[in-house]
C-alpha cells in the first residue's frame, strides 16, 4: 500500500499511506481511521494534514479523536489539532503534546488498548478493533518488503528486520523490563485478531495470529 489514497480494510476501518524516510530508508507511514456507530472518526498515528485528506475523511464522518500511539509518532499531531480543536487527543503518559489526555484513560466501544510495558523510551500502545478483527501496531514491529533501496536492505538486515514481519534490534535494545514486555505481548495474543496493521510496512492479512506468535516467540 503506497499510493496515498484512502483504502478500506474492513468494516468501519480505513488506512492512508504516506511516503517517509528515516536515515535514508523508505519506511513509509500509515494512518488508520476507525468509525463508530455515531459516524465519529478516530485517527490513529496521524500523517500530514492536507485538504485532499480532509475531504476524504469528512465523507466518512466527523473527526472527534486523535490517537498518538507512542512517543515517536508525534510529528504531525499539531497540524490536526489546529484544524480540529474540538477533537480529543490521546497520547502516552509522559508525552509533552499540548491539550492531550493520557492514553491510559482511553475508552471506546470499538477499540481496546494495551500499553506495551518495559520500553519507557517508546511507551507504545497496541490497539484492537473488534469489528474488523484488526490489531494496530506502530513501531513494535515492521513488515518492510524487498521493494526498497540497497542501503535500506542493508540497514534492515543489520537490524534483523529485512523482508519479514518482526521487531527490529533497535526496539529490542530499548527493552528495560523484559518480563513486563512479555506480559504485554501475551495480552495481545488474547485478542481474536485476523489481520495486523502497522505504521511501517505491508499489513498482515493472512495467518495473522500465527505470524504474530512466530515473530514474538523470542519474548514468550
C-alpha positions as CSV (number, residue, x, y, z in Angstrom):
1,X,0.0,0.0,0.0
2,X,1.7,3.2,-1.1
3,X,-0.5,5.2,-3.5
4,X,-1.6,7.6,-0.7
5,X,-5.3,7.1,-1.3
6,X,-7.9,6.1,1.3
7,X,-8.4,2.4,1.4
8,X,-11.0,0.4,3.3
9,X,-9.5,-2.7,5.0
10,X,-12.6,-3.9,7.0
11,X,-15.9,-2.8,8.4
12,X,-15.6,0.8,9.5
13,X,-11.8,0.9,9.3
14,X,-9.6,2.6,6.6
15,X,-5.9,3.4,6.1
16,X,-4.0,6.2,4.3
17,X,-0.3,5.7,3.5
18,X,2.4,8.4,3.3
19,X,5.9,8.2,1.9
20,X,8.6,8.8,4.6
21,X,12.3,8.2,5.0
22,X,14.3,7.6,8.2
23,X,18.1,7.6,8.0
24,X,17.7,7.2,4.2
25,X,15.4,4.2,4.5
26,X,11.9,4.3,3.0
27,X,9.9,3.2,6.0
28,X,6.7,4.9,4.9
29,X,3.9,6.0,7.3
30,X,0.4,4.8,7.7
31,X,-2.6,6.4,9.4
32,X,-5.6,4.3,10.4
33,X,-9.1,5.6,10.6
34,X,-11.8,4.0,12.7
35,X,-15.5,4.9,12.6
36,X,-18.0,4.2,15.4
37,X,-21.8,3.8,15.3
38,X,-22.3,7.6,15.7
39,X,-20.3,8.2,12.5
40,X,-17.4,9.6,14.6
41,X,-13.8,9.1,13.4
42,X,-10.8,8.2,15.5
43,X,-7.4,8.9,13.7
44,X,-4.6,6.6,14.8
45,X,-1.0,7.8,14.1
46,X,-1.7,10.8,12.0
47,X,0.2,11.7,8.9
48,X,0.4,15.2,7.4
49,X,-2.9,17.0,7.2
50,X,-4.0,18.4,3.8
51,X,-7.2,19.4,2.1
52,X,-7.5,16.3,0.0
53,X,-7.3,14.1,3.1
54,X,-9.8,16.2,5.0
55,X,-12.3,15.9,2.1
56,X,-11.9,12.1,2.1
57,X,-12.3,11.9,5.8
58,X,-15.3,14.3,6.0
59,X,-17.1,12.0,3.6
60,X,-16.7,9.2,6.2
61,X,-17.8,11.0,9.3
62,X,-16.8,13.6,11.9
63,X,-13.3,13.7,13.3
64,X,-13.6,13.5,17.1
65,X,-10.4,11.8,18.3
66,X,-6.7,11.5,17.6
67,X,-4.5,8.7,19.0
68,X,-0.8,9.3,19.3
69,X,0.3,5.7,19.8
70,X,3.8,6.2,21.1
71,X,6.4,8.9,21.9
72,X,7.9,8.8,18.4
73,X,4.8,9.4,16.3
74,X,4.1,12.9,17.4
75,X,5.3,15.0,14.4
76,X,2.1,15.8,12.7
77,X,-0.4,15.9,15.5
78,X,-0.3,19.7,16.0
79,X,-1.5,20.2,12.4
80,X,-4.6,18.2,13.1
81,X,-5.2,19.7,16.5
82,X,-5.2,23.2,14.9
83,X,-7.7,22.1,12.3
84,X,-9.9,20.2,14.7
85,X,-9.7,22.0,18.1
86,X,-12.8,20.2,19.5
87,X,-11.4,16.7,18.9
88,X,-9.8,14.9,21.8
89,X,-6.1,13.9,21.6
90,X,-4.8,10.9,23.5
91,X,-1.1,10.4,23.9
92,X,1.3,8.3,26.1
93,X,1.7,9.2,29.8
94,X,4.9,11.2,29.5
95,X,4.1,13.0,26.3
96,X,4.6,16.7,26.1
97,X,1.8,17.2,23.5
98,X,-0.4,20.2,24.4
99,X,-4.0,19.6,25.3
100,X,-3.7,15.8,25.3
101,X,-5.3,13.1,27.5
102,X,-3.3,10.2,29.0
103,X,-3.8,7.2,26.8
104,X,-4.3,5.0,29.8
105,X,-7.7,6.9,30.2
106,X,-8.8,6.0,26.6
107,X,-12.1,4.2,26.4
108,X,-14.0,3.1,23.3
109,X,-16.7,0.6,22.4
110,X,-14.9,-0.2,19.2
111,X,-11.2,-0.1,20.2
112,X,-9.4,-2.0,23.0
113,X,-5.9,-0.9,24.0
114,X,-2.9,-2.4,25.8
115,X,0.3,-0.4,26.9
116,X,3.4,-2.1,25.7
117,X,5.3,-2.1,29.0
118,X,9.0,-2.4,29.6
119,X,10.0,0.2,26.9
120,X,9.8,3.6,28.7
121,X,11.5,5.4,25.9
122,X,8.8,4.4,23.4
123,X,5.6,4.0,25.6
124,X,3.7,2.4,22.7
125,X,0.1,1.3,23.0
126,X,-1.3,-1.5,20.8
127,X,-5.0,-1.4,19.8
128,X,-7.6,-4.0,18.7
129,X,-10.6,-3.1,16.5
130,X,-13.0,-5.9,17.3
131,X,-15.4,-5.2,14.4
132,X,-12.7,-5.9,11.8
133,X,-10.6,-8.1,14.0
134,X,-7.6,-5.9,13.4
135,X,-4.6,-5.3,15.7
136,X,-3.0,-1.9,15.3
137,X,0.8,-1.6,15.9
138,X,3.1,1.3,15.4
139,X,6.9,0.7,16.0
140,X,6.5,-2.6,17.8
141,X,7.0,-4.5,14.5
142,X,7.8,-3.7,10.9
143,X,6.9,-5.6,7.7
144,X,9.1,-4.0,5.0
145,X,9.5,-5.9,1.8
146,X,12.3,-6.0,-0.7
147,X,11.0,-3.0,-2.7
148,X,13.5,-0.6,-1.1
149,X,17.0,0.7,-1.8
150,X,20.2,-1.2,-1.4
151,X,21.1,0.9,1.6
152,X,17.6,0.2,3.0
153,X,18.1,-3.5,2.7
154,X,21.5,-3.4,4.4
155,X,20.0,-1.3,7.2
156,X,17.1,-3.6,7.8
157,X,19.4,-6.7,7.6
158,X,21.6,-5.2,10.2
159,X,18.6,-4.7,12.4
160,X,17.1,-8.2,11.8
161,X,14.0,-6.7,10.2
162,X,14.6,-7.3,6.4
163,X,11.7,-8.7,4.4
164,X,9.8,-10.1,7.3
165,X,7.2,-9.2,10.0
166,X,9.3,-8.7,13.1
167,X,10.7,-6.3,15.7
168,X,13.9,-4.6,15.0
169,X,17.1,-5.0,17.0
170,X,16.8,-1.3,17.8
171,X,13.5,-1.9,19.5
172,X,14.8,-4.9,21.4
173,X,17.7,-2.8,22.7
174,X,15.2,-0.4,24.2
175,X,13.5,-3.0,26.4
176,X,14.4,-2.3,30.0
177,X,12.0,-4.8,31.6
178,X,11.6,-8.0,29.5
179,X,9.1,-9.6,31.9
180,X,6.8,-6.6,31.6
181,X,7.3,-6.5,27.9
182,X,6.5,-10.3,27.6
183,X,3.3,-9.8,29.6
184,X,2.1,-7.2,27.2
185,X,2.8,-9.5,24.2
186,X,0.8,-12.2,25.9
187,X,-2.1,-9.8,26.4
188,X,-2.1,-9.0,22.6
189,X,-2.3,-12.7,21.9
190,X,-5.5,-13.0,23.8
191,X,-7.3,-10.8,21.2
192,X,-9.1,-12.7,18.5
193,X,-7.5,-10.9,15.5
194,X,-7.3,-11.8,11.8
195,X,-5.1,-9.0,10.5
196,X,-2.4,-6.7,11.7
197,X,-1.8,-3.1,10.5
198,X,1.4,-1.5,11.5
199,X,2.7,2.0,10.8
200,X,5.6,0.8,8.6
201,X,5.3,-2.0,6.1
202,X,2.7,-4.2,4.4
203,X,-0.3,-5.2,6.6
204,X,-0.7,-8.8,7.6
205,X,-4.0,-10.2,6.2
206,X,-3.4,-13.9,6.3
207,X,-2.4,-16.2,9.2
208,X,-2.1,-13.0,11.4
209,X,-2.1,-14.8,14.8
210,X,0.3,-17.4,13.7
211,X,2.7,-14.9,12.2
212,X,2.5,-12.7,15.3
213,X,3.3,-15.7,17.6
214,X,6.2,-16.7,15.4
215,X,7.6,-13.2,15.3
216,X,7.4,-12.8,19.1
217,X,8.5,-16.3,20.1
218,X,11.7,-14.7,21.5
219,X,9.6,-12.8,24.0
220,X,7.4,-15.7,25.2
